[in-house]
Amino acid sequence: SLEKLTVSWTTADGEKRTRPLSVFSSGEQALGFVRARLQQVADTPAENRLVFLDEFGAFIAADRRRPLAELLTGASLSVLSAQVVVVLPLQADYAALVRS
């Protein structure tokens, strides 16, 4: 809600939750924005699509990288594209972090 500056969602268990925008970290805000934007893109039919998230990992806290990977490979965005390229700064072995 832009009027109340809150975000509301329903959990996997069907529980409705609401949080003020101010309690989200910058990484959570970035992940939420990208999740919403990718869903908009996925909902728009396209014959061919290539998605780049250039250095997006730099904006996501380490504990949010697994949810990002799950989002990009999960069923909800499977129609998004056959390939999603995430360009990350080389500061860690990100492939190992995703697998762990």
N, C-alpha and C positions, 0 to 999 in steps of 0.2 A: 504494500500500500504506500504510494507516494505521499498521500495525505498524512498518514500516521508514521511514516518512515519506519515501517516494519516489513518483515518477510514472514510469510506463512507457508507451511507445507504440511503434507500428510506423510507420516512415517510408513515404513513397510508393514507395520502392525496396524495401520489405520488410525493412528493417533494424530490429532491435529496439533501443530505447534506453531507458535508465533514468537519472533525475537525482534528487538529493535535493531536497526541497521548499525547503530553505534557499538554494539557488542561484538560484531564480526571483525576479526583481524583483517589486515590488508590482504593476506594470502587467501583467506576465506572469501573476501569480497571479490578478488580476482577470479577464483575458481567458480564462484557463483555466477559472475558475469559471463565467463566463458561457457559454462554449462548452459545458461539461458540462450546465449548467442548461437552456440552449436545446435541447440534444439531448433531454433528458428531456421537455421540453414538446412538442417535435416528435414524439416517440414516442407521445404520448398523443392518441388520436383526438379531434377536436373539429370540430363543424360550422362554427363561427365562432370566430375568435381574433384578438386584437389584442395586439401586443407593444410595450411601451414600454421603452426603455433610457434613463431620465431622467438626463441629464448624464453618461452613462457615459464619454464621451470624456475627461472630466476625470480619470479613473482610468487612462487608457491613454496610454502614451508615444507621441509622434508617429510613431515608427517601427513602432508596432503598430496604427495606425489602418487601414492598408491590409488587413492580415489580418482585422481586425474587419469591414470592408466586404465582403471576400471571403467571410467566414463567413456574413454575413447575406444575401448574394445567391447563395451557392453551392448546388449540388445537394443537399448533405447536409441542409440545412435548408429545402429548397424546400417541404416539406409544412407547415412551421411556420405560415406565414400568407401572405396575399396582400400584406400591408403590414407593414413594420417601421418604427417611428418611433424615431429616435435624437435625443434632445434634447441639444444641446451648448451650452456657454457660448460666446458670441460673442467669441472672441479671435483668430480667423483665418478665412480663407475655406476652410472644410472641404470644400466641394464641389470646389474647385480642387485641394486636397490629395489627394482620393480619385482624381481623374482623372489626376493626374501620376504 
